[in-house]
Amino acid sequence: MRALFYLGWALTIVDLVGAAAMYFGRPGGDAATRGLGQSFGMALAALGVVAALLLWTGRTPGRSGFVVVGCLLAGAPVALGVTLTLARFPLAVIYPSLRDRGVPKLPSPQYAFPDAATRAAALAIVYNDYAKLDSLLHASPAPDLQARDERGVTLLGMAATAAIMDGGAPRDLDGVRFLLAAGARPRADDSGPGTTLIELVASAWSPQAHLALQMLLEAGLHPDTPMNDGRSVLFHPRLTPAAARTLLARGVDRTVRDNRGDASNWSPVTYQADLRRWATALVLLEGGVPQDHGTPPGSILARVLKNGAYTVTDDDRADPAYQAFMAAVER
């Protein structure tokens, strides 16, 4: 019992030190977050004081029960902290949703190209070392421009991904430029089985994404290359206005229809308006894409806009693109 008594006091001291750290500390975050930390600190201090009173009461013979209760009370926060700090398994005993259900995890890419030169070129793209990539493309043996890594991605697919990354710079277009100059020709599946190359680039919002799209289209990527679902990239839910302008300038088919049975009379304008992507819808409309394929023309779009009117927010109404789009539709 003496050992339990000293253990209880040790746990109580740990609780009080933790309470002081939470109450007097200066955590980041907003005022609500800081207030929550102080609240937890006060609760932990109160628990420590109660535990200390129980241990003090239980110091006399015949009151060992107070020592046991005080020790358990003081140990509860420590046990909880240890449980939350350790691996997922202890929490999984309490929360079944955290148990490993054997769902396979995607491995990190190893850039496992079949030869050393191509893998070296891939790593140069990964590390944005385009001078090295250029030298490798002119070396012998040169990288295999048709080869794919374990994900099914080619060097051009990797370079296109690097070129459109958020936070990138115009120099990241050099990877695409050097590969095209070396003879690479864009293919729909260069970016692997998950997404086609044209939808990967046309949906990116980085400043240089539309430049990458222009380079790929000029190198032979057809603007009517379908997405994985068989539809035109004009139906991509994240098609950017800049990409829409580029595709229209390169002669993309403006008369395409949605292949979904319940939207077979929708045009890309109808689709983008339904998503409230007003800037993209406006570019398509001004670029000659029909409002819809209904009879009479415009009736389908009018119905879609009417059905979705309750989702239009004040921010939408204040958006110049929305105002210009609605004015163009009403003309």
Secondary structure, DSSP 8 states (H G I E B T S, - for coil): -HHHHHHHHHHHHHHHHHHHHHHH---SS-HHHHHHHHHHHHHHHHHHHHHHHHHHHTTSTT-HHHHHHHHHHHHHHHHHHHHHHS-HHHHHHH-GGGS--------------SSHHHHHHHHHHHTT-HHHHHHHHTSSS---TT---TTS--HHHHHHHHHT-TT--GGGGHHHHHHHHTT----TTTT-SSS-HHHHHHT--STTHHHHHHHHHHTT--TT---TTSS-GGG-TT--HHHHHHHHHTT--TT----SGGGTTB-HHHHHHHTT-HHHHHHHHHTT--SBS-SSTTHHHHHHHHHTGGG--HHHHH-HHHHHHHHHHH-
